[in-house]
Amino acid sequence: MLRKQKPYLAVLFMQLSFAGMFLLSKLTISGSGMKLPIFVAYRQAFAAVALAPLVFICRESSATTPLSWLAYFKLFVISSSGLTLALNLIFAGLKYTSATFAAAILNIGPVFVFLMSVVSRVEKLCIREWHGMAKVLGTMFGFIGVMVFTFYKGPSLFSASSNHENSHPLDEKTINKDWIKGSSLMLAGQFTWSMWLTMQGPLLKQYPGKLRLTFLQMSFSFVSAMIYAGSVERSISSWKLGWNVNLLTVAYCGIIVNGLDYWLQAWVVEKKGAVFSVNFSPFATIFAAILSAIFLKETLNMGSVVGGLLLIGGLYSFLWGRRKEAQQDLDNSKGEAHLETIVTATDDGERR
């Protein structure tokens, strides 16, 4: 019985770890005052260190082909723009918003990837079919959810703090400019991250070896993050890591999120498929909302609930459309193969 539940427990653990990542990152960036570029640089350093032993222990047969200098340069550019830039934007947005919003915005990632795939003609969109309409509606609900999350506060539903005035970045009568700024930064970061994700398929075809490719990109991202952080934060004292929440956060993000979760993700995809894992991504929003209310004393408002539900509903509508489209393509391919078999058999009979 427990064996069948392992994939479910694995994805729930991953979503809980994502929520914990945003919670700790919020504490580090907003609470302890750690400089954002330094935080990203250390985060990528721990990620590269966590993946390094796995590259040597689990030697991939497909990763034996040596890479050219042009390939290394290409990976450096993609890692710098897709990882370093995206993380700086996302965590800059987290500084002005909340851990709950950061977890909720993850649900729009598949929509961004889909839109890019349609624009680049990797995927097709047929709005005359039900699955096409479901994907369009899912996209619309996702963006409406972001807008509601950003611009509408509504009444307070739950707060672990007695001070309700400062428990949410939005004022009841006026929209806080910092919250809008943070939302825009986080959307830009998620868009950049989605661009990086769409590049992974073509990259794996050119440079086989998923683990090696991931390690190289994390390493190059660390290098570019260090260059950027070193250029804007030259004070030695800003780079010191003590035995505090700063060290805990960067180690947690690198080892747990980028190390352990990477292997859990690969294992779940192998056992249940990629869509199974994405179906559980809304749980990160739920976990983040609960943990933020308890540990960060954030107020849970009606706007956050409505926006989160729209985002989650949009995600499930989009995924339903994807599944129906995949099933239809599979049925069509089987039908074409069956028709081809009949035609071939008929031709053979006529020749005889």
Backbone torsions as a table, in degrees:
resi	resn	phi	psi	omega
1	MET	NA	-47.2	-179.2
2	LEU	-64.0	-31.4	-179.4
3	ARG	-62.8	-38.4	179.3
4	LYS	-70.9	-26.1	-177.5
5	GLN	-86.1	-9.5	-175.8
6	LYS	-57.3	-45.2	178.0
7	PRO	-60.2	-37.2	179.0
8	TYR	-67.3	-43.2	178.1
9	LEU	-64.7	-36.4	-179.2
10	ALA	-65.5	-46.3	-178.3
11	VAL	-70.0	-34.4	176.4
12	LEU	-66.1	-39.1	175.9
13	PHE	-62.8	-41.6	179.2
14	MET	-62.3	-43.4	-179.9
15	GLN	-66.8	-36.8	176.1
16	LEU	-65.5	-38.6	179.1
17	SER	-68.2	-34.7	176.0
18	PHE	-65.0	-43.0	177.4
19	ALA	-62.1	-42.2	176.8
20	GLY	-62.9	-35.3	178.0
21	MET	-61.2	-46.9	-179.4
22	PHE	-68.6	-35.4	179.1
23	LEU	-64.8	-50.3	179.7
24	LEU	-65.7	-38.7	179.6
25	SER	-64.6	-38.9	176.9
26	LYS	-62.6	-43.5	177.8
27	LEU	-61.9	-41.3	-176.7
28	THR	-70.9	-46.6	-174.8
29	ILE	-75.0	-44.6	-175.8
30	SER	-92.7	-35.4	-174.7
31	GLY	-85.2	-54.5	-174.9
32	SER	-85.3	-13.0	176.3
33	GLY	80.5	18.8	177.5
34	MET	-66.4	134.5	-178.3
35	LYS	-65.4	135.4	-174.8
36	LEU	-59.5	-48.7	179.9
37	PRO	-60.2	-35.9	178.3
38	ILE	-69.0	-40.4	177.8
39	PHE	-58.4	-46.1	-180.0
40	VAL	-64.9	-41.0	-179.7
41	ALA	-62.4	-47.3	178.5
42	TYR	-65.2	-37.9	179.7
43	ARG	-60.3	-46.3	179.9
44	GLN	-70.3	-30.4	176.9
45	ALA	-63.8	-47.6	178.3
46	PHE	-64.6	-34.7	178.5
47	ALA	-64.6	-44.7	179.7
48	ALA	-65.2	-41.4	179.4
49	VAL	-65.3	-38.1	-179.8
50	ALA	-67.7	-33.2	-178.2
51	LEU	-85.6	-23.3	-175.1
52	ALA	-56.2	-49.6	-179.8
53	PRO	-62.4	-33.3	-178.4
54	LEU	-66.8	-32.0	179.5
55	VAL	-64.2	-39.4	-178.2
56	PHE	-82.1	-33.8	-179.9
57	ILE	-73.1	-48.0	-178.7
58	CYS	-100.3	79.5	-178.6
59	ARG	-73.0	117.7	-179.4
60	GLU	-84.4	130.4	-179.8
61	SER	-65.2	-28.8	-179.1
62	SER	-80.1	-7.9	-175.9
63	ALA	-103.2	21.8	-178.5
64	THR	-84.9	-17.6	-178.9
65	THR	-70.1	124.9	178.8
66	PRO	-69.0	148.8	-179.5
67	LEU	-98.4	147.6	178.0
68	SER	-83.1	167.9	177.6
69	TRP	-63.6	-34.1	177.5
70	LEU	-64.4	-37.9	178.1
71	ALA	-65.7	-42.5	177.6
72	TYR	-62.1	-41.5	179.2
73	PHE	-64.6	-41.1	178.8
74	LYS	-62.0	-44.1	178.5
75	LEU	-65.1	-35.6	178.7
76	PHE	-64.2	-43.9	-179.8
77	VAL	-65.0	-45.2	-179.5
78	ILE	-64.9	-40.9	179.8
79	SER	-67.6	-39.2	-178.8
80	SER	-66.5	-41.5	-178.0
81	SER	-83.1	-39.6	-175.0
82	GLY	-85.1	-27.1	-179.1
83	LEU	-108.1	-59.4	-176.0
84	THR	-61.3	-49.6	179.6
85	LEU	-64.0	-45.0	-178.7
86	ALA	-61.3	-44.6	-179.1
87	LEU	-66.1	-39.9	177.0
88	ASN	-62.5	-39.6	178.6
89	LEU	-69.1	-45.1	-177.7
90	ILE	-63.3	-46.8	-177.4
91	PHE	-76.8	-23.6	170.9
92	ALA	-67.0	-39.0	176.0
93	GLY	-67.2	-35.4	178.6
94	LEU	-62.6	-31.9	179.5
95	LYS	-60.5	-33.3	-175.8
96	TYR	-101.1	-8.1	-178.2
97	THR	-118.0	-128.0	-177.9
98	SER	-146.5	163.7	178.0
99	ALA	-65.0	-33.8	178.7
100	THR	-64.7	-44.2	178.7
101	PHE	-64.9	-39.7	179.6
102	ALA	-61.8	-41.5	178.4
103	ALA	-69.8	-36.5	-179.6
104	ALA	-67.2	-36.8	-176.4
105	ILE	-68.0	-18.0	176.2
106	LEU	-61.4	-27.7	-176.9
107	ASN	-69.2	-14.8	179.6
108	ILE	-92.0	-5.9	179.7
109	GLY	-57.2	-50.4	178.3
110	PRO	-58.6	-31.2	178.3
111	VAL	-67.7	-44.0	177.2
112	PHE	-59.7	-44.7	-180.0
113	VAL	-61.3	-41.4	179.6
114	PHE	-63.9	-45.7	-179.5
115	LEU	-61.2	-40.8	177.9
116	MET	-65.5	-38.1	179.9
117	SER	-67.1	-35.6	177.9
118	VAL	-68.8	-44.2	179.8
119	VAL	-62.3	-41.0	179.9
120	SER	-83.6	3.2	177.1
121	ARG	64.1	24.5	172.9
122	VAL	-77.7	-35.6	176.8
123	GLU	-119.3	160.0	179.4
124	LYS	-110.5	157.0	177.9
125	LEU	-131.8	115.3	179.8
126	CYS	-115.7	98.3	-175.3
127	ILE	-76.6	-7.5	177.2
128	ARG	-79.3	-15.7	178.2
129	GLU	-97.7	156.9	-179.9
130	TRP	-62.4	-38.8	-178.9
131	HIS	-67.5	-33.5	176.8
132	GLY	-67.7	-42.0	177.5
133	MET	-64.3	-37.9	179.2
134	ALA	-63.0	-39.7	179.0
135	LYS	-68.7	-38.8	178.1
136	VAL	-65.5	-46.4	178.8
137	LEU	-63.1	-40.1	177.3
138	GLY	-61.2	-40.6	177.2
139	THR	-63.6	-44.6	-180.0
140	MET	-63.5	-46.4	179.5
141	PHE	-61.3	-36.8	179.2
142	GLY	-61.9	-47.4	-179.1
143	PHE	-71.0	-35.1	175.5
144	ILE	-64.2	-39.7	177.4
145	GLY	-60.5	-40.7	176.9
146	VAL	-62.7	-42.7	-179.4
147	MET	-64.3	-43.3	178.9
148	VAL	-64.0	-44.0	179.0
149	PHE	-58.7	-35.9	-174.6
150	THR	-82.5	-44.5	-168.1
151	PHE	-103.8	-11.5	-176.4
152	TYR	-120.2	126.6	178.5
153	LYS	-96.8	-59.1	-180.0
154	GLY	77.4	-178.7	-178.9
155	PRO	-69.7	154.1	178.3
156	SER	-76.5	131.8	179.6
157	LEU	-100.8	-34.9	-179.2
158	PHE	-156.6	140.6	174.9
159	SER	-151.7	130.0	177.7
160	ALA	-84.0	-5.8	-178.9
161	SER	-109.4	145.4	177.4
162	SER	-78.4	-16.2	179.8
163	ASN	-93.3	100.8	-176.3
164	HIS	-87.3	-13.1	-174.5
165	GLU	-72.1	-37.2	-174.8
166	ASN	-109.9	14.0	-175.0
167	SER	-85.3	-9.0	-179.9
168	HIS	-140.1	140.5	-176.9
169	PRO	-65.5	-13.5	-177.5
170	LEU	-101.2	142.1	172.8
171	ASP	-89.4	153.7	-176.1
172	GLU	-66.5	-32.1	-174.5
173	LYS	-101.3	-30.7	-177.5
174	THR	-124.6	149.0	179.4
175	ILE	-84.9	126.2	-179.4
176	ASN	-70.5	125.6	-177.5
177	LYS	-64.4	-34.1	179.5
178	ASP	-64.4	-37.6	179.4
179	TRP	-65.3	-42.0	177.8
180	ILE	-65.0	-41.8	177.9
181	LYS	-61.0	-45.8	179.9
182	GLY	-63.4	-40.8	178.3
183	SER	-62.9	-41.5	179.7
184	SER	-65.1	-42.7	178.5
185	LEU	-63.0	-41.4	-178.1
186	MET	-69.2	-37.7	175.9
187	LEU	-64.4	-41.9	177.6
188	ALA	-63.2	-40.4	178.0
189	GLY	-65.6	-41.7	178.4
190	GLN	-66.0	-36.7	177.3
191	PHE	-64.9	-43.7	178.4
192	THR	-64.6	-41.6	177.7
193	TRP	-61.9	-40.8	178.9
194	SER	-65.2	-36.4	175.5
195	MET	-61.0	-41.4	178.5
196	TRP	-63.4	-40.0	-180.0
197	LEU	-64.1	-40.3	-180.0
198	THR	-66.1	-22.2	179.4
199	MET	-81.1	-15.8	-173.3
200	GLN	-67.6	-36.9	178.4
201	GLY	-60.5	-55.0	176.5
202	PRO	-60.5	-35.2	179.8
203	LEU	-65.4	-40.9	179.9
204	LEU	-66.0	-30.3	176.6
205	LYS	-71.1	-36.8	179.7
206	GLN	-78.6	-40.6	-176.5
207	TYR	-127.3	83.5	-176.4
208	PRO	-60.7	154.1	-179.2
209	GLY	110.1	86.7	-174.3
210	LYS	-60.5	-43.3	-177.2
211	LEU	-67.5	-44.3	178.3
212	ARG	-62.3	-43.1	-179.2
213	LEU	-63.0	-42.3	178.9
214	THR	-64.2	-44.4	179.9
215	PHE	-62.1	-44.3	179.8
216	LEU	-62.6	-41.6	-179.4
217	GLN	-68.6	-38.5	176.2
218	MET	-64.3	-40.2	-179.9
219	SER	-66.6	-45.3	178.6
220	PHE	-65.9	-35.4	176.3
221	SER	-64.5	-39.3	176.1
222	PHE	-61.3	-43.5	-179.8
223	VAL	-62.0	-48.6	-179.3
224	SER	-66.8	-35.7	177.3
225	ALA	-65.9	-38.2	177.2
226	MET	-66.0	-40.9	179.0
227	ILE	-62.2	-46.0	-179.7
228	TYR	-66.8	-46.6	-179.1
229	ALA	-63.4	-39.9	179.3
230	GLY	-66.1	-27.9	-179.4
231	SER	-79.9	-24.9	-177.6
232	VAL	-107.7	-20.4	-179.7
233	GLU	-126.9	92.9	-174.3
234	ARG	-98.9	-3.8	178.8
235	SER	-76.2	125.4	-178.4
236	ILE	-62.4	-35.4	-177.8
237	SER	-63.5	-28.4	-179.7
238	SER	-69.8	-21.0	-176.2
239	TRP	-92.5	-6.3	-177.1
240	LYS	-73.2	134.0	176.5
241	LEU	-111.3	120.2	176.7
242	GLY	-101.1	-178.6	177.6
243	TRP	-82.8	74.2	-176.4
244	ASN	-142.6	-165.6	-176.9
245	VAL	-65.8	-25.6	178.7
246	ASN	-63.3	-48.8	179.0
247	LEU	-64.9	-42.2	179.2
248	LEU	-59.1	-42.6	-175.8
249	THR	-67.8	-49.9	-177.4
250	VAL	-67.1	-35.2	177.1
251	ALA	-69.2	-41.7	178.8
252	TYR	-62.0	-47.4	-179.5
253	CYS	-62.6	-41.1	-177.1
254	GLY	-75.0	-47.2	-173.1
255	ILE	-82.7	-49.3	-176.4
256	ILE	-78.0	-55.3	-173.9
257	VAL	-71.0	-46.6	-177.0
258	ASN	-89.9	-19.3	-179.2
259	GLY	-99.2	-71.2	-176.6
260	LEU	-63.9	-45.7	-178.4
261	ASP	-63.1	-30.2	178.3
262	TYR	-60.9	-45.5	-179.0
263	TRP	-71.9	-37.8	176.7
264	LEU	-63.1	-40.7	178.9
265	GLN	-61.2	-47.2	-180.0
266	ALA	-62.4	-39.6	-179.3
267	TRP	-67.4	-43.1	179.9
268	VAL	-65.4	-42.5	178.6
269	VAL	-61.3	-39.5	178.8
270	GLU	-65.7	-37.8	-176.3
271	LYS	-83.0	-41.8	-170.5
272	LYS	-122.2	-12.1	-177.9
273	GLY	98.5	162.4	-174.8
274	ALA	-69.7	-37.5	-177.1
275	VAL	-64.8	-34.1	179.3
276	PHE	-57.4	-44.1	-178.9
277	SER	-66.8	-42.8	-178.6
278	VAL	-64.9	-31.9	-179.1
279	ASN	-59.0	-24.9	-176.8
280	PHE	-95.7	-0.3	-176.9
281	SER	-60.9	-30.9	176.5
282	PRO	-60.3	-22.0	179.3
283	PHE	-63.7	-26.8	176.9
284	ALA	-62.5	-38.3	177.5
285	THR	-64.6	-43.9	180.0
286	ILE	-64.1	-47.0	179.0
287	PHE	-61.7	-42.0	-178.9
288	ALA	-64.9	-39.7	179.2
289	ALA	-63.5	-42.7	-179.8
290	ILE	-67.4	-48.5	-178.2
291	LEU	-65.8	-37.9	-179.9
292	SER	-66.9	-39.3	179.0
293	ALA	-66.0	-35.3	-177.5
294	ILE	-80.7	-49.6	-171.4
295	PHE	-94.8	-31.8	-179.4
296	LEU	-101.4	-1.2	179.7
297	LYS	57.9	32.9	178.3
298	GLU	-79.4	144.1	178.7
299	THR	-85.3	133.9	176.0
300	LEU	-93.2	115.1	-176.3
301	ASN	-106.7	164.6	179.5
302	MET	-59.8	-38.5	-180.0
303	GLY	-61.7	-39.0	178.5
304	SER	-66.1	-40.2	-179.8
305	VAL	-67.6	-47.1	-179.3
306	VAL	-64.2	-45.6	178.9
307	GLY	-62.2	-41.4	178.7
308	GLY	-64.7	-41.1	178.7
309	LEU	-65.2	-38.7	177.2
310	LEU	-64.5	-42.1	177.6
311	LEU	-62.0	-46.1	-179.1
312	ILE	-67.1	-42.9	177.2
313	GLY	-62.0	-40.5	177.1
314	GLY	-63.4	-39.6	178.7
315	LEU	-63.0	-46.9	-178.4
316	TYR	-67.5	-35.9	175.6
317	SER	-63.1	-42.9	179.1
318	PHE	-64.1	-45.3	-179.3
319	LEU	-66.1	-36.1	176.8
320	TRP	-61.9	-43.7	177.4
321	GLY	-61.5	-39.9	178.7
322	ARG	-64.0	-43.0	-179.5
323	ARG	-64.4	-44.1	179.5
324	LYS	-63.9	-39.5	179.0
325	GLU	-65.2	-42.7	179.1
326	ALA	-63.9	-40.4	179.0
327	GLN	-65.8	-39.7	178.5
328	GLN	-65.4	-42.0	177.7
329	ASP	-62.9	-38.8	178.9
330	LEU	-65.7	-43.3	178.8
331	ASP	-64.0	-40.1	179.5
332	ASN	-64.8	-40.8	-179.9
333	SER	-66.5	-37.3	177.0
334	LYS	-66.1	-40.3	179.0
335	GLY	-64.4	-41.1	178.1
336	GLU	-65.3	-39.9	179.1
337	ALA	-65.3	-40.0	179.1
338	HIS	-65.8	-42.0	178.8
339	LEU	-63.9	-40.1	179.1
340	GLU	-64.5	-36.7	177.8
341	THR	-64.7	-42.1	179.6
342	ILE	-64.2	-44.5	-179.8
343	VAL	-62.5	-41.9	179.8
344	THR	-64.0	-43.6	179.3
345	ALA	-64.3	-38.3	178.7
346	THR	-64.8	-43.8	178.7
347	ASP	-61.9	-41.3	179.3
348	ASP	-64.1	-38.5	179.9
349	GLY	-66.5	-38.7	179.6
350	GLU	-67.3	-36.7	179.7
351	ARG	-65.6	-35.4	180.0
352	ARG	-71.6	NA	NA
